[in-house]
Amino acid sequence: YNSGTGTYTITGASAGIDNNATTDNCQIYGQTFTGDFDLISKVSGPNVSNTSNERLGMVVRASSANNAVSAFVGFDTTPTVWAYWIRRTSSGGANASTTVNNNWTSATSWVRMVRAGSTVTGYISTNGTTWTQAGTMTLAGTVTAGLCWSSDRAATSGTATFTNVSLAGSGTNVGPLVNAGTDQGIMLPASA
């Protein structure tokens, strides 16, 4: 984290968050929550040597297990930029994905993950103020939510950048989860 610029940079290699997969492998920096939250970030990248399926955005997970109930909202390159909502509704079950936009042309990309009660909703935006709903699911109890990056290649490192991060809600900061690789600490901003 660069406090001078407010930039969070996640660098590393991980195998991915993929449709029909029963496990995930990504880098997550976030907080645990027992209640409601609203997490927003501008995303940039990816900066990686391969040309497909790198994913960056936000994730919410029921646990740190790589097969946990979870939801991801964000972008990948295939090599054009696609916007996705990927979710696993049962522990050990297969991920399902919804393509929100298969030709994202905005130079600016924003993601938002909201939990109200037990309902989790993901959004995408070109400007950080007008939001398009990507998907919704039920996820009650204690969860981990935060910034997420996957190079989609276990042996290929890459970088994703997150700026303008804001959080409404209260949580406890946690380190990298889900086979995150080299430890990189990150602190999300205090509650609004």
Rosetta blueprint (number, residue, H / E / L):
1 Y L
2 N E
3 S L
4 G L
5 T L
6 G L
7 T E
8 Y E
9 T E
10 I E
11 T E
12 G E
13 A L
14 S L
15 A L
16 G E
17 I L
18 D L
19 N L
20 N L
21 A L
22 T L
23 T L
24 D L
25 N E
26 C L
27 Q E
28 I E
29 Y E
30 G E
31 Q E
32 T E
33 F E
34 T L
35 G L
36 D L
37 F E
38 D E
39 L E
40 I E
41 S E
42 K E
43 V E
44 S E
45 G E
46 P E
47 N E
48 V E
49 S L
50 N L
51 T L
52 S L
53 N L
54 E L
55 R E
56 L E
57 G E
58 M E
59 V E
60 V E
61 R E
62 A L
63 S L
64 S L
65 A L
66 N L
67 N L
68 A L
69 V L
70 S E
71 A E
72 F E
73 V E
74 G E
75 F E
76 D E
77 T E
78 T L
79 P L
80 T L
81 V E
82 W E
83 A E
84 Y E
85 W E
86 I E
87 R E
88 R E
89 T L
90 S L
91 S L
92 G L
93 G L
94 A L
95 N L
96 A E
97 S E
98 T E
99 T E
100 V E
101 N E
102 N L
103 N L
104 W L
105 T L
106 S L
107 A L
108 T L
109 S E
110 W E
111 V E
112 R E
113 M E
114 V E
115 R E
116 A E
117 G L
118 S L
119 T E
120 V E
121 T E
122 G E
123 Y E
124 I E
125 S E
126 T L
127 N L
128 G L
129 T L
130 T L
131 W L
132 T E
133 Q E
134 A E
135 G E
136 T E
137 M E
138 T E
139 L L
140 A L
141 G L
142 T L
143 V E
144 T E
145 A E
146 G E
147 L E
148 C E
149 W E
150 S E
151 S L
152 D L
153 R L
154 A L
155 A L
156 T L
157 S L
158 G E
159 T E
160 A E
161 T E
162 F E
163 T E
164 N E
165 V E
166 S E
167 L E
168 A E
169 G E
170 S L
171 G L
172 T E
173 N E
174 V E
175 G E
176 P E
177 L E
178 V L
179 N L
180 A L
181 G L
182 T L
183 D L
184 Q L
185 G L
186 I L
187 M L
188 L L
189 P L
190 A L
191 S L
192 A L
